[in-house]
Amino acid sequence: MRVLVTGAGGFLGRYVAEQLAARGDQVRGLARGDYPELAAVGVEMVRGDIRDQAAVEAACRDVDAVIHTAAVAGIWGPREHFFSINTEGTRLVLEAAQHAGASAFVQCSSPSVTFDASAQEDVDESAPYPSRWLCHYPHSKALAEQAALAANRDGFRTCALRPHLIWGPRDQHLIPRLLNRARAGQLKIVGDGRNLIDMVYVENAAAAHVQAMDCLLSGGAASGKVYFISQGEPVVCWDWINEILSLADLPPLAKRISFSKAYAAGWVLEGLWTLLRRTDEPRMTRFLAAQLALPHFFDISAARRDFGYSPAISTEVGMERLADWIRGGCCPN
């Protein structure tokens, strides 16, 4: 197949592009930077921003399918920044893909599009969008997801995947930030420390996107649907975080803060950051406090049923690979 991967230089996008190339597909990557390591495995790279119509149209030319992973994540920042990339950028890619004659479109979404700062335990895709949004990221991603699903039709099949908490080697965001905050003494257990969460090893998340694309191209059951993606086995959030810290020879966390205090601190800091017009992330927000303290794990049976998703790499094996990467000097002091 001829497949475009947007955000091919990103954490998830790079694994998706590599998996496609490894099985013999003709892969084109759209990214803002230069990635010679992708070109070395046969990925044709187009440099550009998904907000640039000319670059997007050039990237979509003559492809059979698009896997759209390009996005901006975060818990704070200007509204326009999130919506111009996550929402309007997605709509631009959708339009260009349809005009180019692509047959399938897989949108990388997020479980946070259903998060309303309450516990989520074994929820499935029937969970509604919330009536309020605690930050711009999930709102912008929800609108992008809706646009992707609304574009589904005969000849242009779409679906959206919601991988939760992607982790693994080459991560430049979650793991480095976690380790750096722990080293600076800025990390505390939020809540009772027993909340269960879902997460997914990056190669499994990438494989899910490829499987969903194949399902769409074959006329399978994924057309017009959304799916949660995870390891299929929730972990205790703070036990898992302490395990990651141990891989970097850091001590387990001992300091705690209650959920109510963390949530209140987030509310105060958000107000202060708004008043000062700061765009950097505060150390705590209401969204972050809820994510760190409350259970949120999901039923992935729909993805198993409709396109055969199964996490091929276990959490144990993934952690071994993560350990090798961390101990190899990925995140220096």
Secondary structure, 3 states (H helix, E strand, C coil): CEEEEECCCCHHHHHHHHHHHHCCCEEEEEECCCCHHHHCCCCEEEECCCCCHHHHHHHHCCCCEEEECCCCCCCCCCHHHHHHHHHHHHHHHHHHHHHCCCCEEEEECCHHHHCCCCCEEEECCCCCCCCCCCCHHHHHHHHHHHHHHHCCECCEEEEEEEECCEECCCCCCHHHHHHHHHHCCCCCEECCCCCEECCEEHHHHHHHHHHHHHHHHCCCCCCCCEEEECCCCCEEHHHHHHHHHHHCCCCCCCCEECHHHHHHHHHHHHHHHHHHCCCCCCCCCHHHHHHHHCCEEECCHHHHHHHCCCCCCCHHHHHHHHHHHHHCCCCCC
